């Protein structure tokens, strides 16, 4: 199967034009005419993931977070990104990233909202207002009945397979209007407040952002960046299998390396 065929599937789900201007998505390394027999899906193109891709003779590495963000002026073994690019290229492994385009369209925010049972959802931060159905980062909606923040935190842990979450605010406050933004969501606090959300579920919240949000009336559940986004791996496996069909002979390997953070 040609790489361009797989690229068409990915871009039908999450068109590149939905990515943020600062982002770097799509085919970052490779030849669209390459024959693809084995795909590895991961959240990040870390050294370990790339080593496993080489060891398992993968043809295409697909990740959520792009390995290449800024301009690369030299590709050699003297920088981390240079080493990673060189290793993939020298083993003829193509590399594709789906980041904010997947966050906005066809993926992350919708999946996360569905997992916790949000209803009547709309984008939390509209980034593509064109058309009848605006698209954007995060989702906000309601649940059928109000529950305590503590109970909601338990649901998040259960639905995303997490051992811990961090809560800023009143555990006993009852909430019903909920915002969720997988990844780093501190920049979405103001949008959540404007939309009258009672709680924001996200990751990468710092001390000051957390206490300030609470003082403004918004409880925060920090489920970590990894915690809400690892769902990308399982979803993309199912999507690619559905696109390819059983007769395609396409091998797909999922590599979830787990949270990079250990709480002792």
N, C-alpha and C positions, 0 to 999 in steps of 0.2 A: 504494500500500500504506500502511495506517495505521501510525503510530508504535506504537500499542498492540500491534499484531501482532508487530512486531520486538521490543518489550519482552518479550512473552511468550516468544519464542524465547530471549532472553538470560537470562531468569529461570528458565526451565526448565533451562538448562545450569548456571547458578550462582545459586541462590536468594539473595535479599537477606539472609535471616536468618543466612547463614553469615558475613557480614561482621563484623569486629571492632567493638566498641562505639564506639571512637574514630574509626572510618572514616566516610566519606560516599560512598555508592554509589547507583546507580540513575539515574533521570531527574532530573538536577540543573537542567535548564533546558529548557522547551519545553511543548508541548501534545500529549498522547497522541492527539489526533484529527488531528494534522497528516499530510498526505500526504507520504510519503517516497519519493523516486525515486533519490536519490544519497547514499550513506554514505561518509564518510571514516574510516579506522581509523588510529590513531596510539598511541604509548605515552604521550605527554604532550600537554596542550593548551597548548603554548607559543605565543608571539606568532607565530612563523613558521607553525606548523601552522594557527592560526586565520586568518592572512592567506591561506594556500592554500585553506582551506575556503571563504572568501568569494570568492576569485578563481575557484574551480572550481564555484561555485554549489551547494555541498553543502547537503543538507537536515538531515542528522544527523551530528554528530561523535561518534565512539565512542573512548574512551581507556581505558587501564588505570589510570593514576594520576588521581585526581580533581583537577580544577582548584580546587574549592571544598572546603576542609577545615574552616575555622572559620566562625563566624557572620559574615555580611556585613551591615553596618549601613547602608552607603551604596553605591549603584551609580552611579559617575561616572568621570571620566577622571583622578581624583586618586590612584588606587591601581592597582597592576598587575592584581589580580583584578577590580576594578571595570571597568577598561578592557576586559578580555577578555570579561566577561559582557555588557557593553554592545554590543561589536562583534558577538558572536554573536546577541544578541537583535535588534539593529537590522537584521540580515540574515536574520532568521527561521530561524536554524540552531539546532536542538535539540541538547542535549548530554547524553550518557549515559556513566557511568563504571562499570567493573567492576574492583574492586580486591581487597580481601582475600576477598570472596566467591568471586572467580575463583581466588585463591591456594589457597583451601581446597577448593572443590568444582568438579569438572569441568574443571580447567584447568592452571594454571601448574606446580604441583609434579609432577603426573602427567606432563605433557609433558616437563619437564626430566629426570625420572628415566628416562623411556623413551629419551630421546636418548642417554644414556650407558650404556644397557643394564642398568639396575638390575633385579634380579629379587626377587620376594617382598617387595614394598615395603609399608610401613605408614607412617602419618603420623608425622613427627618430633615434632610438638607438637600434641597432640589438643586442639582447641578446641570441638568439637561431639561429645560422647561418646554422644549418644542413638542408639539403634538398634543393629542388628547390625553395622554397618560404621561405626565412628567416623571422623570427618573432622578434618582439621587442617592446620596449616602445615608445609610441607616434606615430604620423604619420606626414609626410610632403608631400605636393602636391601643386597643383595650382588651382586657380579659373578661370572661363572663361575669365573675363576681369578685369583689375586692378581697384581697388577702394581705397578710402582714408582709413587711419587707423581709422578715426572717424566713417566712414560708416561701416567698419568691426566690430568695437566695438558695433554698434547698432545691427548688425546681430547676434552677440554672445548673447547679452542681450535678443533679441527676441527668438532665437532658444533654449536657455537654460532657459528661463523664469526668468531672473534676473532683478533686479531693478538698480543695479550699477555694473560697472567694473572699474578697475584702469588702466590707460594707462601711460606707460613710453615712451616718445618720441614725435615725430612730428605727430599731429593729421591729418595734411594735406598731409602727404607723401602717395603716391600711391603705393600700394603693390599688388602682384599677387601670389608670392610664399610664402606659409604659413605653419608654423609648429604648431601642436597642441599637448599638453601633459596634459591630465586631471590629477588632483591631484597636487602634489608638483613638479614643473618642473624646479627649479633653476639649478639643476644638468645637465639639458639638453640644457642650453644656448650655450655651446661650440659645441655641436652636431648640433644645429640649425645654428650656424655660419658656421660650416664646410660644411653644406649642402646648403649654400647660401640662407637660408630663409631670408625674409625681415621682418617678424614679427613672434613672438612666442606667442601663446595663451595658458595660463597655470594658475597655482595658487601658492600661498605661496611665492611670490617674495618679497624680502626685499628691502630696500632703496638702498643699495650698489649694489646689483645684478642688479637692474633696471637701475640705471644711468650708470653703467659700460657697460651693454648690449647696451644701446643707443649709447654710445661713440664708440662701436665696430661696429655699423651699424645695430643693430637689435632692432626694436621696440617691446615693450612688452604689451600685454593685459592680465592683471591679473583678471581672472573671479572668483577667490577664489577656494579653494580645494573642498568645497561642490558644488560650482556653476557648475562645469563641470562633477562632478561624481554622482550627484543624479539621473542621467539617468539610473544608474544600476537598480534601484528599478522597474521602469516601464518595462524595457527590460526583466528582469528576470521573472516578472509576466507573460508576454506574452510567454516567452520561456517555462516555466513550464506548462502553460495551453496547449500549443501546444503539449508538450511531453505526458501529462497525458490524453488529450482528454476529452470530455464532460462527458463521462460515468464513469469516475474514482471516482467521488464524493470527489475530493480533494478541500478543501477550501484554498484560498490564500488571505492573508491580506497584503496590502502594507502600510507601516508606514513611511511617509516622514516627519521628524520632522522639516524640514526647516533649513536654515542657522544658525549656532551657533553664527554668528556675526551680530550685529545690527549697522547700520550706521545712526547716528542722524544728 
